[in-house]
Amino acid sequence: MGAQYYGADSENGDRIDDPSEDVLFMMISDLNTSDNTFVVVQPDEDDPVWFASVAVLDEGGYEIVRRDTVRNEHKVTTATSINDIARDLTIWMAARNFPGRPTRQASEF
């Protein structure tokens, strides 16, 4: 059926539809510097207007990219806490627009 809101895809081929904060935490925890270096989260549509990615850095930590063309937003940061990354991405994604889809309730997180 596909994701109702967005999907998370990792370099190693894992895909999770509508991932929770806990699932994002697990996907980021599974990243490594050899064959699973990134996770991308974006709407499940042909031409997504936003995305977020997390990539493992060779020197340690993670690079987080958030891009939303509707809001003219493009932010690149680094972090070391997977907990903080998963929480911040979940909050950021909850603020995205999903035209034609049911409004997401806070209790769904």
TORKOL-780000 format. One line per 3 residues: number of its first residue (from 0); for each residue x, y, z of C-alpha. Coordinates in steps of 0.1 Angstrom, whole numbers. Each point is the difference from the previous one (the first is absolute). Layout:
N
NUM	X,Y,Z  ...
//
This chain:
109
0	0,0,0  28,24,7  5,27,26
3	-29,22,10  23,29,8  37,-8,-7
6	25,-28,-2  35,-6,12  25,-17,-23
9	35,-10,10  29,-7,-23  -1,-37,8
12	-35,-3,-15  -21,1,32  -32,19,-4
15	-25,10,28  -33,17,-8  -10,28,24
18	29,-7,25  -4,10,36  27,17,20
21	11,-34,14  3,-14,-35  20,29,-12
24	23,-5,30  5,-36,-10  6,8,-36
27	26,27,9  16,-24,25  5,-26,-28
30	20,25,-21  37,-7,-6  29,13,-21
33	2,-28,-25  -34,-12,-15  -28,18,18
36	11,36,2  -33,19,-2  -38,1,6
39	-23,22,-20  -36,9,11  -24,16,-24
42	-37,0,-10  -11,-31,-19  -7,18,-33
45	16,5,-34  14,34,4  4,7,38
48	3,36,10  20,-8,32  25,-25,13
51	22,-7,30  31,-21,-1  25,-12,26
54	35,-11,-11  27,-15,22  32,21,0
57	34,-17,-3  13,20,29  -29,-10,22
60	-35,14,5  -26,7,-27  -9,26,-26
63	-37,9,-1  -15,18,-30  -35,14,0
66	-14,14,-32  -35,14,-7  -4,18,-33
69	-35,12,9  14,19,30  33,9,-17
72	18,-19,28  34,-17,-3  19,-8,32
75	31,-21,5  11,-8,35  21,-26,18
78	-7,-19,32  12,-30,20  -32,-9,20
81	-22,-24,-19  -27,6,26  1,38,-8
84	1,-6,-37  -30,-24,-1  -21,24,23
87	9,31,-20  -8,-16,-33  -33,-13,13
90	-10,35,11  12,15,-33  -19,-25,-21
93	-32,5,20  0,37,-11  1,-10,-37
96	-30,5,-23  -17,-31,-13  -27,12,-25
99	-30,-23,-3  10,-21,29  -16,-2,35
102	13,24,26  25,-18,22  -8,0,37
105	27,6,26  -10,-34,16  12,-18,-31
108	36,7,9
//
